[in-house]
Amino acid sequence: MNAPLPHAVSGADNFKLFQPGRVGDIEVANRIVMAPLTRSRADEASGDIPGSPMNIEYYRQRSNAGLIISEGTQVSPVGKGYMATPGIYSDAQVEGWKPITQAVHEAGSKIVAQIWHVGRITHPDLTGGAQPVAPSAVRPNVVAYTHNGKVEVPEPRALSVEEIAGVVQEFRRAAANAIRAGFDGVEIHGANGYLVDQFLRDGANRRTDQYGGSVENRARFALEVIDAVVAEIGAGRVGIRLSPVTPANDLSDSHPQAVFGYLVEELNKRGIAFIHFVEGATGGPRDVPGFDFAWARKTFKGTYIANNGYDRAMAIDAVESGRADAVAFGRLFIANPDLVQRLKHGAPLNTPNPKTFYTPGATGYIDYPVLDSVTA
């Protein structure tokens, strides 16, 4: 049963958070972004294909966001790290995404595909038997959840220089496929301890060739991916997610300001649409030292999307003050399909149920209650 709608908060329409804007070449109805959320509900048996009626409804419900960033979608079978996550490397996967992007557009929102490669954060049970790959043969202290239960991930093998070039092309093809599937652009997943992040940070990158050692060398892979994707679909439709100081997936760096500072400056030169920053520890404390997010905001001239633990007041203040251009919400969008409407009206928020985050079926996916329908 839908909850009654409270009276609109006085002056809410005047807050920039709820006003139209632009993210690169993409016009958005408001500055609220749905963050990428792994939900493990793709059709794994037929080849990690999205597009079931349930998947379509999930994204349609949340199309009050100005911009939706899709769940992470792997660029290759070896890039998969979780059960039932969708891919974007096959024609069947592209066809599966088409009704989702169409539903989002018909509901008035825009959507970009988050394209990712998990690198060492996987297990052969998830990759068709293939050994995980990484910049270096450094095993992370994490577990993978597979159909054979919870298992420790093995030591990865280091990618050769030739293989690195191949992975760059996998990202390029994924971006081309995203446009074919109807997405408005892509977000490269450069955060949370996955492959791009593994190259950037010296906790995982022990290479001594052109992809390791110096800050410039460790940023080389990320920039090659960016350049390939920009060449394919245009800078105005390309963004990247970064998490300079998060310890997620057992990753660290000895001097994040140096490596991510250099990266931000290089990204700014390329004129990409946005950087989506996880400010602090992913899903945890915001006050983690090591990187100056205010400096990044001033330095990067594209759209700065802020993320991590924002509530209504924080989001409004961040955009009004200019500390961010937009704010991304993750878990709140899981439990509140109509999150923009609720934030705008100061309505109570549903509480997400973590037990249903990754379980198959509609429960905890498309059955959260919404407010009585009004014009948001």
C-alpha positions as semicolon CSV with decimal commas, in nm:
position;residue;x (nm);y (nm);z (nm)
1;M;0,000;0,000;0,000
2;N;0,134;0,341;-0,092
3;A;0,207;0,591;0,181
4;P;0,026;0,928;0,181
5;L;0,219;1,220;0,040
6;P;0,307;1,497;0,287
7;H;0,274;1,859;0,195
8;A;0,563;1,985;-0,016
9;V;0,851;2,136;0,175
10;S;0,833;2,512;0,128
11;G;1,074;2,634;-0,136
12;A;1,202;2,287;-0,231
13;D;1,168;2,371;-0,600
14;N;1,421;2,651;-0,553
15;F;1,700;2,416;-0,446
16;K;1,943;2,340;-0,728
17;L;1,940;1,972;-0,628
18;F;1,589;1,943;-0,772
19;Q;1,645;2,161;-1,079
20;P;1,747;2,053;-1,430
21;G;2,112;2,051;-1,527
22;R;2,370;1,895;-1,756
23;V;2,624;1,618;-1,710
24;G;2,856;1,664;-2,003
25;D;2,638;1,621;-2,312
26;I;2,355;1,469;-2,110
27;E;2,064;1,689;-2,001
28;V;1,915;1,579;-1,669
29;A;1,586;1,667;-1,498
30;N;1,748;1,708;-1,155
31;R;2,090;1,674;-0,986
32;I;2,009;1,350;-0,801
33;V;2,196;1,047;-0,929
34;M;2,119;0,681;-0,868
35;A;2,452;0,520;-0,786
36;P;2,552;0,186;-0,941
37;L;2,409;-0,099;-0,735
38;T;2,495;-0,465;-0,780
39;R;2,171;-0,662;-0,736
40;S;2,266;-1,003;-0,885
41;R;1,947;-1,056;-1,080
42;A;2,070;-1,105;-1,436
43;D;1,992;-1,429;-1,621
44;E;2,312;-1,615;-1,548
45;A;2,206;-1,941;-1,711
46;S;2,169;-1,782;-2,054
47;G;2,489;-1,576;-2,042
48;D;2,460;-1,296;-1,782
49;I;2,179;-1,127;-1,974
50;P;1,966;-0,848;-1,822
51;G;1,625;-0,740;-1,944
52;S;1,373;-0,957;-1,763
53;P;1,039;-0,788;-1,687
54;M;1,159;-0,762;-1,327
55;N;1,483;-0,587;-1,431
56;I;1,290;-0,345;-1,652
57;E;1,048;-0,261;-1,372
58;Y;1,332;-0,206;-1,122
59;Y;1,492;0,063;-1,337
60;R;1,159;0,212;-1,446
61;Q;1,056;0,261;-1,082
62;R;1,373;0,459;-1,012
63;S;1,358;0,680;-1,318
64;N;1,276;0,987;-1,107
65;A;1,654;1,024;-1,069
66;G;1,799;1,282;-1,303
67;L;2,066;1,029;-1,398
68;I;2,079;0,656;-1,334
69;I;2,415;0,480;-1,331
70;S;2,351;0,114;-1,405
71;E;2,471;-0,170;-1,190
72;G;2,823;-0,275;-1,279
73;T;2,825;-0,461;-1,608
74;Q;3,133;-0,665;-1,693
75;V;3,331;-0,602;-2,010
76;S;3,434;-0,968;-2,045
77;P;3,368;-1,308;-1,887
78;V;3,697;-1,284;-1,695
79;G;3,589;-0,945;-1,560
80;K;3,298;-1,096;-1,365
81;G;3,324;-1,107;-0,986
82;Y;2,976;-1,176;-0,855
83;M;2,695;-1,418;-0,929
84;A;2,423;-1,310;-1,175
85;T;2,576;-0,976;-1,270
86;P;2,506;-0,858;-1,625
87;G;2,758;-0,823;-1,904
88;I;2,782;-0,587;-2,199
89;Y;3,019;-0,775;-2,428
90;S;2,775;-0,994;-2,626
91;D;2,499;-0,912;-2,872
92;A;2,248;-1,094;-2,650
93;Q;2,343;-0,874;-2,356
94;V;2,307;-0,560;-2,568
95;E;1,958;-0,673;-2,670
96;G;1,877;-0,742;-2,305
97;W;1,968;-0,388;-2,203
98;K;1,756;-0,223;-2,475
99;P;1,413;-0,250;-2,304
100;I;1,569;-0,123;-1,980
101;T;1,712;0,193;-2,137
102;Q;1,388;0,245;-2,328
103;A;1,183;0,223;-2,008
104;V;1,411;0,472;-1,834
105;H;1,385;0,720;-2,121
106;E;1,008;0,684;-2,145
107;A;0,987;0,765;-1,773
108;G;1,188;1,085;-1,825
109;S;1,531;0,992;-1,695
110;K;1,876;0,931;-1,844
111;I;2,097;0,628;-1,788
112;V;2,465;0,551;-1,831
113;A;2,621;0,206;-1,814
114;Q;2,882;0,140;-1,550
115;I;3,141;-0,073;-1,729
116;W;3,378;-0,270;-1,509
117;H;3,639;-0,539;-1,484
118;V;3,685;-0,677;-1,133
119;G;4,045;-0,789;-1,187
120;R;4,164;-0,994;-0,891
121;I;3,833;-0,975;-0,699
122;T;3,689;-1,299;-0,837
123;H;3,722;-1,675;-0,844
124;P;3,743;-1,933;-1,124
125;D;3,393;-2,051;-1,023
126;L;3,266;-1,716;-1,159
127;T;3,489;-1,682;-1,466
128;G;3,439;-2,013;-1,641
129;G;3,751;-2,154;-1,480
130;A;3,984;-1,869;-1,575
131;Q;4,240;-1,752;-1,318
132;P;4,179;-1,395;-1,199
133;V;4,401;-1,130;-1,356
134;A;4,555;-0,818;-1,205
135;P;4,844;-0,577;-1,252
136;S;5,055;-0,798;-1,023
137;A;5,033;-1,142;-0,864
138;V;4,919;-1,007;-0,525
139;R;4,634;-1,199;-0,362
140;P;4,378;-0,985;-0,177
141;N;4,241;-1,096;0,158
142;V;3,879;-1,123;0,040
143;V;3,627;-1,397;-0,031
144;A;3,407;-1,456;-0,333
145;Y;3,048;-1,575;-0,316
146;T;2,992;-1,848;-0,575
147;H;2,746;-2,127;-0,646
148;N;2,990;-2,347;-0,452
149;G;2,965;-2,124;-0,146
150;K;3,195;-1,865;0,008
151;V;3,553;-1,919;-0,108
152;E;3,881;-1,734;-0,074
153;V;3,995;-1,575;-0,398
154;P;4,316;-1,722;-0,539
155;E;4,635;-1,542;-0,627
156;P;4,582;-1,362;-0,958
157;R;4,825;-1,371;-1,246
158;A;4,983;-1,051;-1,372
159;L;4,859;-0,929;-1,708
160;S;5,116;-0,902;-1,985
161;V;5,157;-0,573;-2,169
162;E;4,983;-0,727;-2,470
163;E;4,694;-0,845;-2,254
164;I;4,657;-0,498;-2,102
165;A;4,606;-0,358;-2,451
166;G;4,339;-0,621;-2,503
167;V;4,154;-0,522;-2,185
168;V;4,159;-0,156;-2,296
169;Q;3,985;-0,268;-2,615
170;E;3,729;-0,462;-2,409
171;F;3,635;-0,136;-2,237
172;R;3,615;0,037;-2,575
173;R;3,384;-0,231;-2,713
174;A;3,172;-0,217;-2,398
175;A;3,125;0,157;-2,447
176;A;3,024;0,106;-2,810
177;N;2,783;-0,167;-2,703
178;A;2,635;0,062;-2,437
179;I;2,544;0,319;-2,700
180;R;2,399;0,041;-2,919
181;A;2,189;-0,066;-2,620
182;G;2,044;0,284;-2,580
183;F;2,251;0,414;-2,292
184;D;2,326;0,786;-2,282
185;G;2,690;0,726;-2,194
186;V;2,916;0,521;-1,967
187;E;3,081;0,537;-1,629
188;I;3,414;0,355;-1,612
189;H;3,442;0,176;-1,279
190;G;3,771;0,301;-1,141
191;A;3,681;0,259;-0,774
192;N;3,643;0,014;-0,487
193;G;3,943;-0,207;-0,552
194;Y;3,859;-0,338;-0,899
195;L;4,096;-0,359;-1,197
196;V;4,136;0,009;-1,286
197;D;4,182;0,090;-0,916
198;Q;4,428;-0,199;-0,878
199;F;4,655;-0,044;-1,141
200;L;4,632;0,297;-0,975
201;R;4,723;0,195;-0,621
202;D;5,054;0,053;-0,506
203;G;4,884;-0,188;-0,265
204;A;4,812;-0,407;-0,569
205;N;5,043;-0,273;-0,840
206;R;5,402;-0,395;-0,797
207;R;5,495;-0,376;-1,165
208;T;5,833;-0,246;-1,281
209;D;5,738;-0,178;-1,645
210;Q;5,552;0,115;-1,801
211;Y;5,239;0,031;-1,599
212;G;5,398;0,036;-1,253
213;G;5,620;0,229;-1,020
214;S;5,574;0,602;-1,078
215;V;5,242;0,782;-1,042
216;E;5,235;0,844;-1,417
217;N;5,293;0,476;-1,492
218;R;5,028;0,353;-1,249
219;A;4,774;0,595;-1,401
220;R;4,860;0,482;-1,755
221;F;4,603;0,201;-1,775
222;A;4,319;0,419;-1,645
223;L;4,401;0,692;-1,896
224;E;4,434;0,445;-2,182
225;V;4,086;0,314;-2,099
226;I;3,951;0,670;-2,084
227;D;4,114;0,764;-2,415
228;A;3,981;0,452;-2,591
229;V;3,628;0,507;-2,463
230;V;3,635;0,879;-2,545
231;A;3,753;0,801;-2,897
232;E;3,461;0,560;-2,933
233;I;3,167;0,762;-2,793
234;G;3,290;1,118;-2,722
235;A;3,416;1,282;-2,403
236;G;3,078;1,437;-2,322
237;R;2,929;1,093;-2,259
238;V;3,212;0,949;-2,049
239;G;3,259;0,954;-1,674
240;I;3,460;0,761;-1,418
241;R;3,403;0,656;-1,059
242;L;3,697;0,699;-0,820
243;S;3,749;0,617;-0,452
244;P;4,095;0,753;-0,361
245;V;4,099;0,651;0,006
246;T;3,860;0,359;0,043
247;P;4,003;0,032;0,179
248;A;3,738;-0,168;-0,010
249;N;3,849;-0,507;-0,143
250;D;4,177;-0,497;0,050
251;L;4,331;-0,213;-0,151
252;S;4,547;0,073;-0,034
253;D;4,793;0,331;-0,157
254;S;5,089;0,496;0,014
255;H;5,014;0,845;-0,126
256;P;4,665;0,877;-0,274
257;Q;4,685;1,253;-0,318
258;A;4,976;1,214;-0,558
259;V;4,830;0,943;-0,778
260;F;4,469;1,061;-0,782
261;G;4,573;1,426;-0,801
262;Y;4,767;1,349;-1,119
263;L;4,474;1,146;-1,253
264;V;4,222;1,425;-1,189
265;E;4,442;1,677;-1,369
266;E;4,476;1,443;-1,668
267;L;4,103;1,372;-1,675
268;N;4,035;1,744;-1,671
269;K;4,254;1,788;-1,980
270;R;4,042;1,530;-2,162
271;G;3,715;1,713;-2,097
272;I;3,518;1,412;-1,980
273;A;3,162;1,458;-1,857
274;F;3,197;1,369;-1,490
275;I;3,394;1,222;-1,204
276;H;3,187;1,032;-0,949
277;F;3,377;1,044;-0,619
278;V;3,331;0,809;-0,325
279;E;3,425;1,053;-0,049
280;G;3,587;0,844;0,225
281;A;3,548;0,471;0,283
282;T;3,287;0,311;0,060
283;G;2,972;0,270;0,268
284;G;3,164;0,382;0,576
285;P;3,328;0,687;0,737
286;R;3,365;1,001;0,530
287;D;3,654;1,150;0,729
288;V;3,930;0,930;0,588
289;P;4,253;1,127;0,536
290;G;4,473;1,115;0,230
291;F;4,293;1,303;-0,047
292;D;4,165;1,660;-0,081
293;F;3,820;1,632;-0,239
294;A;3,771;2,010;-0,224
295;W;4,086;2,048;-0,435
296;A;3,948;1,795;-0,684
297;R;3,623;1,989;-0,705
298;K;3,812;2,310;-0,789
299;T;4,050;2,142;-1,032
300;F;3,807;1,933;-1,237
301;K;3,591;2,146;-1,467
302;G;3,340;1,875;-1,557
303;T;3,053;1,758;-1,337
304;Y;3,156;1,659;-0,984
305;I;2,920;1,391;-0,849
306;A;2,952;1,343;-0,474
307;N;2,876;1,011;-0,306
308;N;2,892;0,839;0,033
309;G;2,651;0,880;0,320
310;Y;2,462;1,187;0,201
311;D;2,122;1,269;0,343
312;R;1,873;1,531;0,223
313;A;2,024;1,825;0,409
314;M;2,381;1,736;0,313
315;A;2,289;1,692;-0,052
316;I;2,102;2,022;-0,074
317;D;2,388;2,203;0,099
318;A;2,656;2,043;-0,121
319;V;2,488;2,154;-0,444
320;E;2,374;2,496;-0,317
321;S;2,725;2,576;-0,191
322;G;2,891;2,453;-0,509
323;R;3,091;2,179;-0,334
324;A;2,929;1,936;-0,579
325;D;2,726;1,958;-0,898
326;A;2,517;1,651;-0,819
327;V;2,482;1,391;-0,545
328;A;2,456;1,014;-0,589
329;F;2,256;0,791;-0,357
330;G;2,293;0,414;-0,343
331;R;2,117;0,217;-0,071
332;L;1,847;0,479;-0,031
333;F;1,746;0,415;-0,393
334;I;1,719;0,043;-0,322
335;A;1,448;0,097;-0,061
336;N;1,296;0,415;-0,204
337;P;1,216;0,383;-0,574
338;D;1,066;0,733;-0,557
339;L;1,363;0,880;-0,371
340;V;1,359;1,215;-0,555
341;Q;0,996;1,270;-0,464
342;R;1,060;1,175;-0,101
343;L;1,363;1,406;-0,072
344;K;1,180;1,691;-0,238
345;H;0,885;1,662;-0,002
346;G;1,084;1,577;0,309
347;A;0,895;1,248;0,334
348;P;1,001;0,956;0,556
349;L;1,232;0,703;0,395
350;N;1,195;0,326;0,377
351;T;1,478;0,126;0,532
352;P;1,661;-0,114;0,298
353;N;1,674;-0,482;0,385
354;P;2,032;-0,609;0,332
355;K;1,913;-0,971;0,329
356;T;1,751;-0,911;-0,011
357;F;2,027;-0,706;-0,177
358;Y;2,158;-0,999;-0,384
359;T;1,885;-1,261;-0,363
360;P;1,690;-1,371;-0,672
361;G;1,330;-1,266;-0,717
362;A;1,113;-0,960;-0,667
363;T;1,132;-0,942;-0,288
364;G;1,346;-0,645;-0,186
365;Y;1,384;-0,552;-0,552
366;I;1,061;-0,411;-0,695
367;D;0,823;-0,434;-0,397
368;Y;0,923;-0,135;-0,181
369;P;0,627;0,102;-0,120
370;V;0,606;0,441;-0,290
371;L;0,425;0,760;-0,203
372;D;0,093;0,848;-0,358
373;S;0,159;0,963;-0,713
374;V;0,206;1,334;-0,768
375;T;0,415;1,543;-1,001
376;A;0,765;1,522;-0,851
